[in-house]
Amino acid sequence: MELKRLKLVDKSFVIILLLIIGFGLVILDSATNGLSSDPDYYIKKQLMNMMIGLILAVMVIFFDYTQFRRYSNIIYIVSLLLLLSVLFFGEEAKGSARAISLAGLPSIQPAEFVKVFIILAFADFLIKRQDRLKTFQQLIPCFIYMGLPVILILLQPDLGTALVFVAITIIMLYIAGADAKLLTRLIALGVLIIALMLFLHFQFGMWLPLEDYQLKRLTVFVNPYEDGQGGRGLGWNTIQSLVAIGSGGLSGKGLFAGTQVQLNFLPEHHTDFIYAVIGEELGFIGGALLIICYGILLARAVYISFHARDLYGSLIIMGILAMWLFHIFENIGMSIGLMPITGIPLPFVSYGGSAMMANLIAVGIILSINVRGKGLIF
């Protein structure tokens, strides 16, 4: 690809992305105040992760995304092997084995990268079956294809990431031409089955591939004070997040001035609950502005998808969009007590090297599709 084609990059997409990243760094600086003897420790690590991610993103932009189709089977197999490696060599933290570290190198979370890799592979898988997505029987191979990585992730166990794959599967199937009514019925059936399994587990002890504390998180957010410890157990995070956001009011208490954050009443406020930091210190205005920025970013991604030169490009972008949308919805939802706590980071804002690099790689893929677009495909 010639350098001059970089002028075709969607500038609105890039600008709004940089605004979100910059906003995230400011919030992270406040959220990590006092968490380390080095006040800039987390910022420096996040900046390093961003630099690596940006370099990878630029490399991907110059790579013709259609070539991923040639290696889709290899990408899929490598993804499964990465998830298997976590089960055998993963470092356990907070009840889950999600990260691996080799030869003394910084640990990484393979699942963050696998989400992007699987989107690339699944897009090719769907195109090959484009005319065979109308009945439940025809969708079974798709569910098996996406079900294998989901099972491996549940075995870690990591419920949040598994749910991300479900969102990716549904959106990509719809874009590939699967019957919308059939998908709706399957979603409704899935919700009923999950509800029944939870009922059978809590009432009769039926085995589920998740730890008890993870299962309780699915329900405790409804009434966090009913966690068996008067709100000091699994409901603590939700309660403190709600207190933080509620105390922020319209305009917030100001950066570095949030009591719930700065006094460490709110756990994981630089990762899972960073939106609560925004709510407390920048108030409703700061939280709303971030949501608006996300909305613009996702809208530009949809626009680029509509102008992709082929269905493969559109499927990839919509898969990435589904991933980001679920992360945003779930992370903000659990911060305001509307969704269960699943440990899902807020894209480009939460602290985390693997998530940041994987998301920037996804950005590079979107822009690779963008600069090669040749008009509407719909």
N, C-alpha and C positions, 0 to 999 in steps of 0.2 A: 504494500500500500504506500502510495506517495505521501510525503509529508504534508503537501498542500491539502490533502483530503481531511486533515485534522480540522480544517476550517469548517467542516460540515458537522462537527460535534455540537450537540444540542446545548447551547450556552446557558439557557435557563435551567436545565437539569444540573449542569456543573455548578452554577452560581448558588443555587438553593442548597445543593449538597455541601458546598464549602461553608455556607452559613450555618447549617446544622452541625457540622464538625466543629466549627469555631465556637458555637454556642455550647456544645458538649464539653469542650476543653475548659471554658470558663466555669461551668457548673462543676466539673470534676475537680478543678482547683479548690473550690469551696468545699465540696463533699469530702475531700481527702485531707483537709486541714487538720493537723494533729494526729493523723493515723500512722505517721512514721516520723522517726527522728530527723529525717531529711524532708523538709516541707515540699520539695519538688519531686520526690521519688516517683509518685504515681503519674505525675504529668510527664516527666521525662520518659518513663516506660511507655506511656500512651503515645507520645510523640514518635518514639522509635517504632512502635507498632504501626503507626500511621505511615511513616516514611517507607517501611517495608511494603505495606499494603499499596501505597501509591505507586511504587516502583513496579510491583506485580501488575497493578491495574494498567499502567502505561504499556507494559509488555503485552498484555492481553489485547489491548486496543489495536496494536499492530498485527495481531494474529487473526487470520480469517476464521471467524467463528464456525463457518460451515465445516471446517476440517475436524471439529470435535465429533462429527457424525462418524467419521472413519474409525474413531477409537472409542465409540460409545460402550462396546462390550468390555473393553479393557478398563475404562473409567468406572464402570459398574462393579467389576470384580475387585478393583483396587479399593473402591469405597467399602465394600463388604469386608475386605481384609483389614482395612484401617479400623473398622468398628470391632472386628474380632480381636485386634491387637489390644484394644482398650480392656476387653474382658480378661485377657491373660496378663497384660503388663501395666494396666491402668493404675494410677495413683488414687487411692480412696480418699475422699474428702466429703464430709457432711452426708455420709451414707451412700455415696455414689462413686463409681470409678469412671471418671470422664476424661481425664488427662493422662498423657504419657510423656515421658522424658527419656531421651536416649543420649548416651555418651556425655552426660552432664549438660546438655543443651537445655534452654528454657523449655518448660513443659508446654504442650499444645493440646487443644481439645479437637480431636479428629472429627467429631460430629459436626462442628461448625463448618468445616471445609466440605464434608461429605454432603451436606445439604445442597451446596452449589454443584458439586460433581454429579449428584443424582439427578438434579434438574436437567443437566446437559444430556445425561444418558436416557432419562425418561422421555425427553422431547423426541429423541430419535426413535425410541420404542413406540411411541404413539403415532408418529408419522407412518411407520411401517404397518400399523394396524388402523389407519385412519378410517377406513370403510367398514371396520368391524368393531364399532363401539356403541351399538344401538340397543343391545340386549344385555341382561345381567350375565348370561353365559359368556358373552364376548368380553365383558369387563373383568372376568375372573383372572385372566393372565395379568392384567394391569395391577390388580390388587395383590397378586402374588409377588409381582416384580417390586412393588413398593412396600409390600408387607415384610419382606426379608430384612431390609435395613431397620424397619420399625421394631421388629422383634429383637434384633441385636441391641438397639438403643434401649428398649424396655428392660433388657437384662442387665443394664449397667447399674441401677435403673435410672432412667431419665425421661420422665413423663412429658415434660414440657417440649423437648425436642421431638419426641414421637408425635405429639399433636401438631407440630409444625409440618411434619411430613404428610399428615392427613390433609391439612389445608392445601399444601402444594398439589397433592394428588387430585383433589376435587376440582381446583381451578384449572389445572392443566387438562384434565379430562374434558371439562366443559369447553375450553378453547379448541380442543382437538376435534370436537363434534359429537361428544357423548350426549345422549338424550337428557335434557335438563330436568324433566319430570322424574325420570328414573333416578337421577342423582339425588334429587330432593327426597324421594322415597327412601333411598338408601341411607341418607343422612339421618332422617327421622328414625329409621330402624336402628341405626347405629347408636343414636342417643338413648333409645329405649333399652337396647341390650346392655349398654354401659350402666344405665340406672338400675337395671335388674341385677347385674353382676355385683354392683356396689351393695345393693340391698341384701343379696345372698351372702356376701362376704361379712358384712357387719352383723347380720342376724344369725347366720348359721356357720360362719367361718370358712366359706368357700375360698380356695386358694386363688390368689391373683399375683401376677408377676411384678408386684410393687411392694415396697416396704409399707408397714402400717402408717407411719408418719406421713408418707406421701399420699396415701389414700385419704387420710383424715383432712389433708389440705384441700381436697376436693369439696369438702362440705363445711369446714370450720369457718371459711370466709363469710358464710351466710350469717353466722352469729359468733364472732370471734371470742366473746366472753364465755361461750359454752364449749371451752376446750378442755374441760376437766380440771383446770387450774385457775379458774376465774379470770381468764384473759392473760395469764402469765406463761402460758405454754405455747402451743402452736398458733394461738390467736394473737400473740404479742406483736408480731410484725405488722399485721393488718391494722391493729389498734393504733400503734405508734405512727404508721403511715397516714392514717386518717387524721390523727391529731396534728401531724405536721402540715398536711395540706389544708386542713380546716383553719389552723391558726395563721396561715399565710394571707388569708383574705383576698382582697382585690389585687393589691400591688406587692404583697410580700413584706417580709421583715428586712430584706436587703441581703446581699451576698455576705457570707461569713457571719451572719447574725441569726441564723435559725437555731433555736434552742434544741429542738429534737435532733437535729443533725450534728451541731457542733458539740453537744454534750453526750453524743453517742447513745441516745435513747433509741434511735431508729437503727436496727441492724442492717447490714449490707446496703448502706445508703450510697455507696459509690458504684454499686453493680445493679442488683435486682431492684432496689428502691430509689434509684436516682431521680425518678420523676417526682417523688415526694420532696426531694431537695428543691426542685424547681418550684413546686407548689408552695413550700414554706418560705423560701427566700425571694422568689419573684412573683408569687401569688397567681391568681387566676389569669392575669394578663400574660405572664411568662409562660405558663402551661399552655394557654390557648395559642400563643404565637408559635410555639414549637409544633403543636398539632397542625396548624395552618401550613407551616413549612413542610411537614411530612406530606400533607395533602397535595401540595404543589409538586413535590418530588415524585409522588406516586402517579399523579396526573401526567407529568411529562414522560414517565416510563410507559404509561398506556399509549401516549401519543407516538412514542418511538416504536412501540410494538405494532401499532396500526400501520406504520410506514416501513416496517421491515420488508426485506425483499422476498422473504419466503415464510412459510408457516413455521419452520424450525426456529427461526429467529423470534417470531411472535410467541411461541410456546415457552422458550427460554425466559424471555422477559416477564411473561405473565407468571411463570413459576417463581422467579425472583421476587416479583411484586407480591405474590401470595405469602412468601416467606417473610418479607418485611412487614406486610400488613398484619399478619398474625402476631409477630413480635411486638409491634406497636400496640395493637389492640389488647393483647394479653398483659404486657408489662404495665401499661397505663391502667388497665382494668383492675389488676391485682393491687395497684397502689391506691386506688380509690374504693376498694372493697367490693368490686363488682365481679371479679374473676378470682379463681383459686390461685394460690401462690405456687408457681412452677419453676421459678428460677430462670425465666426468660429475660435476656438483656434487652435494653432499648437500643436499636440500631444507631451506630455512630455517636452515641452519647455515653452509654454505660462503659465502665472500665473493663477491659478484657482484650488481650492481644489476638487470640484466635478469631473471636467474633469480628473484631475490627478488620483484620486482614482478609477474612473470608468475604465480608461485606464489600470491601474495596475491590476485591477480585470480581465480585458480581457486578460492581459498577463498571469495571473494565470490559466485561462481557457485553453489558448493555450498550456501551459506547462503541464497541466493535461492530455491533449490529446496527447502531445508529449511523455510523459513517459509511456503511455499505448499503443503506436503505435505498430502494428504488421505487418508491411510490406505494400506494395503498394495495393491500392484499385482500381486503374484505370488500 
